[in-house]
Amino acid sequence: MNQQAFTVLDQFSFHHLLAETSGLAIVIFSGPACGSCKAWKQLLSEYRRQHPALGLFEVDVERDQGLAAEFSVFHLPALFLYRDGHYHGALSCEATTTALNEALEALSKQPPQEIP
């Protein structure tokens, strides 16, 4: 897995970096001991090879518990979609390329939402 595929966000960089990001961006809230998080990060890294414009961001919930609380993250991994700097909602699907494609397409067509 390409760790450099993900831009690490913290409470100080989160909102302004995402606001400046054009196109689709996925934020994954993860933890170092989370096996499902590692699987999702691998899938997202591979997905990005086919979709190089996709922005990938990561928040380590052990380091940034405040952001995890702000987004009501109770289970890992938690994924959220941004489009052109605007929050579009939680991304919920199986960890497969097909399911990810479908979920991204459906959620990105929805109007932006208020950040939780």
JOBELNOR-V34096 format. One record per residue. N is the residue number from 1. RES is the residue in one letter. SS is DSSP state (@ for helix, = for strand, . for the rest). OMEGA is omega in radians with two decimals (999 if undefined). NEAR is the number of other C-alpha atoms within 8 Angstrom. Layout:
n res ss omega near
N RES SS OMEGA NEAR
N RES SS OMEGA NEAR
//
This chain:
n res ss omega near
1 M . -3.13 5
2 N . -3.14 7
3 Q @ -3.11 5
4 Q @ 3.09 5
5 A @ -3.08 7
6 F . 2.99 10
7 T = -3.12 8
8 V = 3.13 8
9 L . 3.01 10
10 D . -3.07 10
11 Q . -3.10 9
12 F . -3.08 6
13 S . -2.97 8
14 F @ -2.98 9
15 H @ -3.08 8
16 H @ 3.11 7
17 L @ 3.13 8
18 L @ 3.12 11
19 A @ -3.12 9
20 E . -3.05 8
21 T . 3.11 12
22 S . -3.12 8
23 G . -3.12 10
24 L = 3.09 13
25 A = 3.08 14
26 I = 3.04 12
27 V = 3.07 12
28 I = 3.00 12
29 F = -3.04 14
30 S = 3.08 13
31 G . -3.05 11
32 P . -3.11 5
33 A . -3.05 4
34 C . 3.13 10
35 G @ 3.11 6
36 S @ 3.10 8
37 C @ 3.13 11
38 K @ 3.11 8
39 A @ 3.11 9
40 W @ -3.14 10
41 K @ 3.08 9
42 Q @ 3.13 10
43 L @ -3.13 11
44 L @ 3.10 9
45 S @ 3.11 11
46 E @ 3.13 8
47 Y @ -3.12 9
48 R @ 3.09 10
49 R @ 3.10 7
50 Q @ -3.10 6
51 H . -3.01 7
52 P . 3.13 7
53 A . -3.13 7
54 L . 3.06 10
55 G = 3.11 11
56 L = -3.11 12
57 F = -3.12 12
58 E = 3.01 12
59 V = 3.06 12
60 D = -3.05 11
61 V . 3.09 11
62 E . 3.14 6
63 R . -3.07 6
64 D . 3.14 11
65 Q @ 3.11 8
66 G @ 3.10 7
67 L @ 3.11 10
68 A @ 3.11 12
69 A @ -3.14 8
70 E @ -3.11 8
71 F . 3.13 8
72 S . 3.12 7
73 V . 3.12 10
74 F . -3.14 5
75 H . 3.13 5
76 L . -0.15 11
77 P . 3.02 12
78 A = -3.09 11
79 L = -3.13 11
80 F = -3.11 12
81 L = 3.00 16
82 Y = 3.07 15
83 R = -3.12 13
84 D . 3.07 10
85 G . -3.10 11
86 H = 3.13 10
87 Y = 3.13 12
88 H = 3.04 14
89 G = 3.12 11
90 A = 3.14 8
91 L = -3.07 11
92 S . 3.12 6
93 C . 3.04 7
94 E . 3.12 6
95 A . 3.05 9
96 T . -3.14 7
97 T @ -3.13 8
98 T @ -3.14 6
99 A @ 3.12 10
100 L @ 3.08 11
101 N @ -3.11 8
102 E @ -3.12 8
103 A @ 3.11 11
104 L @ -3.14 10
105 E @ -3.11 8
106 A @ -3.07 8
107 L @ -3.12 11
108 S @ 3.09 12
109 K . 3.13 6
110 Q . 3.09 7
111 P . 3.09 6
112 P . 3.13 8
113 Q . 3.00 8
114 E . 3.04 5
115 I . -3.09 6
116 P . 999 5
//
